């Protein structure tokens, strides 16, 4: 339990920031799943559009350091390879 006013404030901020970060990570996972679903659907044009929007999401979350830049690059690379294999 926080004993000082400063510690209480930091505890409040940590709860708020944790909720925000969790929402961002969830958006990342949703974006990746959307691309995978579009690829399974077989429509390359639709999958490409979803891929472009998900790349934006992945990069934005990596820039905020919620995931490491290498992990973002790995996700993008694997999604791109799956999209390329669709042809």
C-alpha positions as semicolon CSV with decimal commas, in nm:
position;residue;x (nm);y (nm);z (nm)
1;X;0,000;0,000;0,000
2;X;0,127;0,345;-0,092
3;X;0,220;0,553;0,212
4;X;0,293;0,894;0,065
5;X;0,091;1,126;-0,155
6;X;0,349;1,085;-0,429
7;X;0,326;0,705;-0,413
8;X;-0,055;0,716;-0,416
9;X;-0,048;0,936;-0,726
10;X;0,201;0,706;-0,900
11;X;-0,025;0,409;-0,817
12;X;-0,323;0,589;-0,974
13;X;-0,118;0,676;-1,281
14;X;0,007;0,318;-1,312
15;X;-0,349;0,185;-1,318
16;X;-0,452;0,434;-1,585
17;X;-0,142;0,370;-1,798
18;X;-0,180;-0,007;-1,766
19;X;-0,537;0,016;-1,898
20;X;-0,420;0,228;-2,192
21;X;-0,130;-0,005;-2,275
22;X;-0,358;-0,310;-2,253
23;X;-0,597;-0,150;-2,500
24;X;-0,311;-0,075;-2,737
25;X;-0,179;-0,433;-2,719
26;X;-0,531;-0,561;-2,784
27;X;-0,558;-0,337;-3,092
28;X;-0,228;-0,480;-3,215
29;X;-0,350;-0,838;-3,179
30;X;-0,680;-0,750;-3,347
31;X;-0,499;-0,591;-3,643
32;X;-0,282;-0,900;-3,689
33;X;-0,582;-1,132;-3,667
34;X;-0,768;-0,920;-3,923
35;X;-0,487;-0,965;-4,176
36;X;-0,468;-1,339;-4,109
37;X;-0,845;-1,368;-4,156
38;X;-0,832;-1,171;-4,482
39;X;-0,551;-1,394;-4,611
40;X;-0,748;-1,708;-4,525
41;X;-1,044;-1,553;-4,708
42;X;-0,838;-1,565;-5,026
43;X;-0,913;-1,216;-5,162
44;X;-0,571;-1,062;-5,222
45;X;-0,701;-0,708;-5,287
46;X;-0,897;-0,699;-4,961
47;X;-0,611;-0,859;-4,771
48;X;-0,371;-0,595;-4,905
49;X;-0,593;-0,313;-4,780
50;X;-0,621;-0,469;-4,435
51;X;-0,245;-0,532;-4,435
52;X;-0,168;-0,165;-4,503
53;X;-0,385;-0,047;-4,214
54;X;-0,240;-0,308;-3,980
55;X;0,116;-0,204;-4,069
56;X;0,026;0,145;-3,954
57;X;-0,108;0,007;-3,625
58;X;0,198;-0,213;-3,570
59;X;0,439;0,073;-3,636
60;X;0,249;0,313;-3,411
61;X;0,256;0,067;-3,122
62;X;0,627;-0,005;-3,176
63;X;0,701;0,369;-3,178
64;X;0,537;0,393;-2,835
65;X;0,767;0,110;-2,721
66;X;0,480;-0,117;-2,618
67;X;0,648;-0,384;-2,827
68;X;1,008;-0,400;-2,941
69;X;1,085;-0,270;-3,289
70;X;1,223;-0,612;-3,387
71;X;0,899;-0,780;-3,284
72;X;0,707;-0,530;-3,497
73;X;0,937;-0,602;-3,790
74;X;0,890;-0,976;-3,740
75;X;0,510;-0,943;-3,745
76;X;0,520;-0,725;-4,056
77;X;0,758;-0,963;-4,232
78;X;0,551;-1,272;-4,159
79;X;0,226;-1,105;-4,263
80;X;0,389;-0,977;-4,580
81;X;0,522;-1,324;-4,664
82;X;0,179;-1,477;-4,607
83;X;0,021;-1,214;-4,829
84;X;0,282;-1,271;-5,099
85;X;0,221;-1,648;-5,085
86;X;-0,149;-1,585;-5,150
87;X;-0,078;-1,513;-5,518
